[in-house]
Amino acid sequence: MPFYHRLGHIPRKPHTTHYKQDGKSLYREELFSTLGFSGVFSNKYHINMPSKLLRRKLIDMPDSAEWPNAPLVYTHFFTDNIAVAGDFIWSRRRCLFNDTCVISISAPTENTDRFFRNQFDEYIYVHFGEGVMESDYGRIPFVPGDQLIIPKGTTYRLEFKQTEGNKLLICESATAYDIPSKYRNEYGQFVEGAPICERDIKLPEYLEPRDESGEFVIILKARGQLHELTVPHHPFDVVGWDGYNYPWAVNIHDFCPIVGKIHQPPPVHLLLQTQTFVLCNFTPRLFDFHPDSIPAPYFHSNIDSDEVLYYAEGNFMSRKGIKQGSITLHPSGMPHGPQPGKTEASIGAKETNEYAIMIDTFQPLTLTLPVKESLDESYPQSWLKE
Ligand SMILES: [Fe+2]
């Protein structure tokens, strides 16, 4: 929802007649809104009534069970060691969660005819893989580094060019992903100095409406359960839409970091915020230029945040033993910082080539069994040997 967008054929005014080519039958208007009628919204025009439903049934969730009595310690696990397979819906493995945030990894190994709809907003980081995300708003081709933002309730599908080597980090949110207000002026335009701008935003491209009858399956994730909905027409039957509520994407390689004379705190890496957590991009950057600066972060206790980092590329400057695809969790209330030798090694360094995604939640996260199964058991004691 960065700004107003429109595609396809829409009538001159909302809530007025929009006739099909026969001049008699109407396209069906659907207001797709948030916060009741008071938040951002879009108006979509369907060939069919969007409420047509043949059947629904509950299905088992291929989700990951909670790790009972998981220790409250510094946690590091290797997500590449978690067994994952299936289509983009089924290959999701929940790792960390609370009531308003669910962090999962996924590695789709097949494409599917099924569609997915989530009652949580979704952020999908494409670590590896190439393909297209299709929804009734249009198509967004994606490449490695893309970060797809999918509003809750959007019916969509991911199609991959290849069925091996794909890897996704997914973060579901109970509230919408917003672009921080500090990056936008009173008109909504990105301010000078923001790390991204309008030119970085990937918008849905026009997708020819599908006027097809048959049986189409939508997997709906809602209220902690999975529901299989069978509808009698193709879900992507929209001839036109306009508004502010739609999927979009921004690539992590387009995030322009803000640097300083001395160490800059994580809020300079902020990309998105929700009502209960923030999401940051760490990207290659020049280090601080004070002659005595220490580029590595200082030890810190963020007493109200659980801090999650997903390591994507490069050498992470403050951590030892981290691999591509690693996740660390530093729970609230536990001081953390660089491991032995890392602070000293950073002095005099000129730049870093790291890519990482950080999620700081304001409520504690619960761990799941996939974390236990891919755990680095030596991590909690990794600060002992100086
Ligand atoms: Fe931290």
Residues whose N, C-alpha, C, O or C-beta is under 5 A from the ligand:
A	BS01	LIG	E307
